[in-house]
Amino acid sequence: MASNINSRDVIKAIAKRHKEDMFFTEVKDGPTQVVSHHSRIDAIGIKISWTNFAIIGYEVKVSRSDFLRDEKWRAYLPMCNQLYFAVAPNVCDVKEIPEECGMVLYSPNTGCIRTIKKAPFRNIDPPVEMFKYLMFTYIGPYFRQDSKYPRHERLLESEAYEMAKKYIEDKVTFREVGREFSGKLRRYITEIERKAQDVEYFEERAEKAEKRFDAICRELGVTGYYNKFDNCLEAIKHMKNGSVSPDIKRCVQEIKRSSDLLAQLLEDTAAGRTVL
């Protein structure tokens, strides 16, 4: 198995290739409620074109053992015009790909897939049951209206319920649950981180503004803690009118009183009068 590559990584890369097409994952060939055995292909892209209509199927393989024991791929041929094995590096050689299929290789460096062997185009009868499944699943009442997320990152209510149920029954790990919700969770985390950065930035600006405002207050002679803003405006008005602000007046008066007291003290000392 290629290091740190899972099937969801590959499916996301396939979704990028089909960003202009209809794209679905875990597509079944009929109603599971009345058919116990059914085929389920990993991903399908449908070209939105009347003249070049095509259904392109993908069977994802991220391990050598999974590729070697796969015997289901023939059941997918009636579901699509072209069938590809979408593989991680070192999973298989192109010579091992059946002649009815093609091969695309996932690159962990780019997060994209590239075609190694083009799949032959086959004319098929319209897969009516599969179309019904897609309509009922993605257009019907159970479809979650998360239009801002790609189809491959959406979960049906039933799928979310089943995933939670399996987790409670210890049939899947928390990591597997995380993979199902990872795309949406990453978006939430990214948005929260962005908002946190904005808050930190504005807090820094507010702190700098507060320090500058305090410096302005000191220069204007405003020393009180209350109504500092109004007192600053008042001091500026006095300066513009050529008068002195009340705070500065009080400061000068205090200096004068201290000076008068000092002069009296010196005079009394020189006269030999007792200084109390």
C-alpha positions as CSV (number, residue, x, y, z in Angstrom):
1,M,0.0,0.0,0.0
2,A,1.3,3.5,-0.8
3,S,2.2,5.3,2.3
4,N,-0.6,7.5,3.8
5,I,-2.9,7.1,0.8
6,N,-6.5,6.0,1.3
7,S,-9.3,5.6,-1.2
8,R,-10.8,8.9,-0.3
9,D,-7.6,10.7,-1.4
10,V,-8.0,9.0,-4.8
11,I,-11.7,9.8,-5.0
12,K,-11.1,13.5,-4.4
13,A,-8.6,13.5,-7.2
14,I,-11.1,11.9,-9.5
15,A,-13.7,14.5,-8.5
16,K,-11.3,17.2,-9.6
17,R,-11.1,15.7,-13.0
18,H,-14.9,15.7,-13.3
19,K,-15.5,19.1,-11.8
20,E,-17.4,20.1,-14.9
21,D,-19.4,16.8,-15.0
22,M,-21.9,15.1,-12.8
23,F,-20.0,13.1,-10.2
24,F,-21.2,10.4,-7.8
25,T,-19.6,8.0,-5.4
26,E,-20.6,4.6,-4.2
27,V,-23.0,4.1,-7.1
28,K,-25.3,1.1,-7.0
29,D,-26.9,-0.6,-10.0
30,G,-30.3,-0.8,-8.4
31,P,-32.5,-0.5,-5.3
32,T,-30.9,-2.2,-2.3
33,Q,-34.3,-2.4,-0.5
34,V,-35.5,-5.2,-2.9
35,V,-32.2,-6.6,-4.2
36,S,-29.9,-8.3,-1.7
37,H,-27.0,-8.6,-4.1
38,H,-26.0,-5.6,-6.1
39,S,-22.9,-4.0,-7.7
40,R,-21.5,-0.8,-6.2
41,I,-18.8,1.0,-8.1
42,D,-16.6,3.5,-6.2
43,A,-17.1,6.5,-8.5
44,I,-18.8,7.6,-11.6
45,G,-18.5,10.7,-13.7
46,I,-21.2,11.6,-16.3
47,K,-20.4,14.0,-19.1
48,I,-23.1,16.7,-19.4
49,S,-23.4,16.6,-23.2
50,W,-26.1,15.4,-25.6
51,T,-23.6,14.7,-28.4
52,N,-20.7,13.3,-26.4
53,F,-22.6,11.7,-23.5
54,A,-20.5,9.2,-21.6
55,I,-20.5,7.4,-18.3
56,I,-17.0,6.9,-16.9
57,G,-16.6,4.5,-14.0
58,Y,-13.8,4.2,-11.5
59,E,-12.8,1.3,-9.3
60,V,-10.3,2.6,-6.6
61,K,-7.4,0.4,-5.4
62,V,-4.9,1.6,-2.9
63,S,-3.4,-1.8,-1.9
64,R,-1.8,-4.6,-4.0
65,S,-3.8,-7.3,-2.2
66,D,-7.1,-5.5,-2.9
67,F,-6.2,-5.2,-6.6
68,L,-5.3,-8.9,-6.9
69,R,-8.4,-10.3,-5.2
70,D,-10.8,-8.0,-7.1
71,E,-13.3,-10.0,-9.1
72,K,-16.2,-7.5,-9.2
73,W,-15.0,-5.2,-12.0
74,R,-16.8,-7.2,-14.7
75,A,-20.1,-6.4,-13.0
76,Y,-19.4,-2.7,-13.5
77,L,-19.0,-2.9,-17.3
78,P,-22.8,-2.6,-18.0
79,M,-22.9,0.5,-15.8
80,C,-20.5,2.7,-17.7
81,N,-19.1,3.4,-21.2
82,Q,-15.5,3.4,-19.9
83,L,-14.1,1.7,-16.8
84,Y,-10.9,2.7,-15.1
85,F,-8.8,1.3,-12.3
86,A,-7.8,4.3,-10.2
87,V,-4.7,3.1,-8.3
88,A,-2.2,4.5,-5.9
89,P,1.5,4.2,-6.7
90,N,3.0,0.7,-6.7
91,V,-0.3,-1.1,-6.6
92,C,-0.1,-2.7,-10.0
93,D,1.6,-2.6,-13.4
94,V,-0.3,-1.3,-16.4
95,K,0.1,-4.7,-18.0
96,E,-2.1,-6.2,-15.3
97,I,-5.0,-4.0,-16.3
98,P,-7.7,-6.0,-18.2
99,E,-8.1,-5.0,-21.8
100,E,-11.7,-3.8,-21.2
101,C,-10.4,-1.3,-18.7
102,G,-8.1,1.7,-18.4
103,M,-5.8,2.9,-15.7
104,V,-5.3,6.2,-13.9
105,L,-2.5,6.8,-11.4
106,Y,-2.9,8.9,-8.3
107,S,0.0,11.3,-7.4
108,P,0.3,12.1,-3.7
109,N,2.5,15.1,-4.6
110,T,-0.1,16.8,-6.7
111,G,-3.3,15.3,-5.4
112,C,-4.4,14.6,-9.0
113,I,-4.7,11.6,-11.3
114,R,-3.2,11.0,-14.7
115,T,-4.1,8.6,-17.4
116,I,-1.7,5.7,-17.9
117,K,-3.9,3.6,-20.1
118,K,-7.0,5.0,-21.8
119,A,-10.1,2.8,-21.3
120,P,-11.8,1.7,-24.6
121,F,-15.2,3.3,-25.2
122,R,-18.0,0.7,-25.2
123,N,-21.6,1.3,-26.3
124,I,-24.0,0.0,-23.6
125,D,-27.7,-0.2,-23.0
126,P,-28.8,2.7,-20.8
127,P,-28.4,1.6,-17.2
128,V,-32.0,2.5,-16.2
129,E,-31.8,1.0,-12.7
130,M,-28.6,2.8,-12.0
131,F,-30.2,6.1,-13.2
132,K,-33.1,5.4,-10.9
133,Y,-30.8,4.9,-8.0
134,L,-29.0,8.2,-8.7
135,M,-32.3,10.1,-9.0
136,F,-33.8,8.6,-5.9
137,T,-30.6,9.0,-3.9
138,Y,-29.3,12.4,-5.0
139,I,-32.5,14.2,-6.0
140,G,-35.0,12.5,-3.7
141,P,-36.0,13.6,-0.2
142,Y,-33.0,12.1,1.5
143,F,-30.5,14.3,-0.4
144,R,-28.7,16.7,1.9
145,Q,-28.8,20.2,0.5
146,D,-25.1,20.9,1.1
147,S,-24.6,22.5,-2.3
148,K,-21.3,24.2,-1.2
149,Y,-19.7,20.8,-0.8
150,P,-18.7,18.5,-3.8
151,R,-20.8,15.4,-4.1
152,H,-18.0,13.2,-3.0
153,E,-17.9,15.0,0.4
154,R,-21.7,14.8,1.0
155,L,-23.2,12.2,3.3
156,L,-26.8,10.9,3.0
157,E,-28.7,10.9,6.2
158,S,-28.8,7.1,6.0
159,E,-25.1,6.9,5.5
160,A,-24.4,9.2,8.4
161,Y,-26.7,7.1,10.6
162,E,-25.0,3.8,9.5
163,M,-21.6,5.3,10.2
164,A,-22.5,6.4,13.7
165,K,-24.2,3.0,14.4
166,K,-21.0,1.1,13.3
167,Y,-18.9,3.4,15.5
168,I,-21.1,2.7,18.5
169,E,-20.9,-1.0,17.8
170,D,-17.1,-0.8,17.5
171,K,-17.1,-1.9,13.9
172,V,-15.3,1.1,12.6
173,T,-12.6,3.2,14.2
174,F,-12.8,6.9,15.0
175,R,-10.2,7.5,12.2
176,E,-12.6,5.9,9.7
177,V,-15.5,8.1,11.0
178,G,-13.1,11.1,10.6
179,R,-12.4,10.3,7.0
180,E,-16.1,10.5,6.2
181,F,-16.4,14.0,7.8
182,S,-12.9,15.2,7.1
183,G,-13.6,17.4,4.2
184,K,-16.4,19.3,5.9
185,L,-14.4,19.4,9.2
186,R,-11.3,20.8,7.5
187,R,-13.5,23.6,6.1
188,Y,-14.9,24.5,9.5
189,I,-11.4,24.4,11.1
190,T,-10.0,26.6,8.3
191,E,-12.8,29.1,8.8
192,I,-12.3,29.1,12.6
193,E,-8.5,29.6,12.2
194,R,-9.1,32.5,9.8
195,K,-11.5,34.2,12.2
196,A,-9.0,33.6,15.1
197,Q,-6.3,35.3,13.1
198,D,-8.6,38.2,12.4
199,V,-9.4,38.5,16.1
200,E,-5.7,38.4,17.0
201,Y,-4.9,41.0,14.4
202,F,-7.6,43.4,15.6
203,E,-6.6,42.8,19.3
204,E,-3.0,43.8,18.5
205,R,-4.3,46.9,16.6
206,A,-6.6,47.8,19.5
207,E,-3.7,47.5,22.0
208,K,-1.4,49.7,19.9
209,A,-4.3,52.3,19.5
210,E,-4.8,52.3,23.3
211,K,-1.1,53.0,24.0
212,R,-1.1,55.8,21.4
213,F,-4.3,57.3,22.9
214,D,-2.7,57.2,26.4
215,A,0.3,59.0,25.0
216,I,-1.9,61.7,23.5
217,C,-3.7,62.1,26.8
218,R,-0.5,62.7,28.6
219,E,0.6,65.3,26.1
220,L,-2.7,67.1,26.5
221,G,-2.5,67.0,30.2
222,V,-5.5,64.7,30.6
223,T,-4.7,62.4,33.5
224,G,-8.1,61.2,34.7
225,Y,-9.4,57.7,33.9
226,Y,-13.0,58.7,33.2
227,N,-14.2,60.5,30.1
228,K,-10.7,60.5,28.7
229,F,-11.9,60.9,25.1
230,D,-14.2,63.8,25.9
231,N,-11.5,65.5,28.0
232,C,-9.1,65.1,25.1
233,L,-11.5,66.8,22.8
234,E,-12.0,69.6,25.3
235,A,-8.3,70.1,25.6
236,I,-7.9,70.2,21.8
237,K,-10.7,72.8,21.6
238,H,-9.0,75.0,24.2
239,M,-5.7,74.8,22.3
240,K,-7.4,75.8,19.0
241,N,-9.0,78.7,20.8
242,G,-5.7,79.8,22.2
243,S,-6.7,79.1,25.7
244,V,-5.4,76.6,28.2
245,S,-7.3,73.5,29.1
246,P,-8.6,73.2,32.7
247,D,-6.2,70.3,33.4
248,I,-3.2,72.4,32.4
249,K,-4.6,75.3,34.4
250,R,-4.9,73.1,37.5
251,C,-1.3,71.8,37.0
252,V,0.1,75.4,36.7
253,Q,-1.9,76.5,39.8
254,E,-0.5,73.5,41.8
255,I,3.0,74.4,40.7
256,K,2.4,78.1,41.7
257,R,1.1,77.0,45.2
258,S,4.1,74.8,45.7
259,S,6.5,77.6,44.6
260,D,4.8,80.1,47.0
261,L,5.1,77.6,49.9
262,L,8.8,77.0,49.1
263,A,9.5,80.8,49.0
264,Q,7.7,81.3,52.4
265,L,9.7,78.4,53.8
266,L,13.0,80.0,52.7
267,E,12.0,83.4,54.0
268,D,11.1,82.0,57.4
269,T,14.3,80.0,57.7
270,A,16.4,83.1,56.9
271,A,14.5,85.2,59.5
272,G,15.1,82.5,62.1
273,R,11.4,81.8,62.5
274,T,10.4,78.4,63.6
275,V,9.2,76.3,60.8
276,L,6.4,74.0,61.7
